[in-house]
């Protein structure tokens, strides 16, 4: 299903940004910690929302719309 693939792609996007930050010399440790904390919160909320789609209490469109909004969080946190 499309929303599951989109979720996996978004998780990889977050991981890529976090790994890039880890490799960046001088990247602030507190900012990296904030990225990791945000990623954990993102995954927890995403799994809850994904489950709601599977149980038909939410639509796939609601989930994908929410996923698109989450991209901005990691983008903003990765600015150095």
C-alpha positions as CSV (number, residue, x, y, z in Angstrom):
1,X,0.0,0.0,0.0
2,X,1.1,3.5,-0.8
3,X,0.9,5.1,2.6
4,X,3.1,2.4,4.1
5,X,5.8,3.0,1.4
6,X,5.5,6.7,2.1
7,X,6.0,6.1,5.8
8,X,9.1,4.0,5.1
9,X,10.5,6.7,2.8
10,X,9.9,9.4,5.4
11,X,11.7,7.4,8.1
12,X,14.6,7.0,5.8
13,X,14.6,10.7,5.1
14,X,14.8,11.4,8.8
15,X,17.6,8.8,9.3
16,X,19.6,10.3,6.4
17,X,19.4,13.8,7.9
18,X,20.4,12.5,11.4
19,X,23.3,10.5,10.0
20,X,24.5,13.5,8.0
21,X,24.4,15.6,11.1
22,X,26.4,13.0,13.0
23,X,29.1,13.1,10.2
24,X,29.2,17.0,10.2
25,X,32.1,18.3,12.1
26,X,31.1,20.8,14.7
27,X,27.4,19.9,14.5
28,X,25.9,20.9,18.0
29,X,25.4,17.9,20.2
30,X,22.3,19.3,21.7
31,X,20.8,19.9,18.3
32,X,21.6,16.3,17.3
33,X,19.9,15.1,20.5
34,X,16.8,17.2,19.7
35,X,16.7,15.5,16.2
36,X,16.9,12.1,17.8
37,X,14.2,12.9,20.3
38,X,12.0,14.3,17.5
39,X,12.5,11.2,15.4
40,X,11.4,8.9,18.3
41,X,8.3,11.1,18.8
42,X,7.6,11.0,15.0
43,X,7.9,7.2,14.8
44,X,5.6,6.7,17.9
45,X,2.9,9.0,16.5
46,X,3.3,7.6,12.9
47,X,2.8,4.0,14.1
48,X,-0.3,5.1,16.1
49,X,-1.7,6.8,13.0
50,X,-0.8,3.9,10.7
51,X,-2.6,1.6,13.0
52,X,-5.7,3.9,12.8
53,X,-5.6,3.6,9.0
54,X,-5.4,-0.2,9.2
55,X,-8.4,-0.2,11.6
56,X,-10.3,2.1,9.3
57,X,-10.6,4.9,12.0
58,X,-8.5,7.2,9.8
59,X,-8.1,7.5,6.1
60,X,-4.9,6.9,4.2
61,X,-5.1,10.5,2.9
62,X,-5.1,11.8,6.5
63,X,-2.0,9.8,7.3
64,X,-0.1,10.8,4.2
65,X,-1.1,14.5,4.7
66,X,0.3,14.3,8.2
67,X,3.5,12.6,7.0
68,X,4.1,15.4,4.5
69,X,3.8,18.0,7.3
70,X,6.3,16.1,9.4
71,X,9.1,16.6,6.9
72,X,9.5,20.2,7.9
73,X,10.3,19.2,11.5
74,X,13.5,17.4,10.6
75,X,14.4,19.9,7.9
76,X,14.3,22.7,10.4
77,X,16.2,20.7,13.0
78,X,19.0,19.8,10.6
79,X,19.8,23.4,9.6
80,X,23.3,24.2,10.9
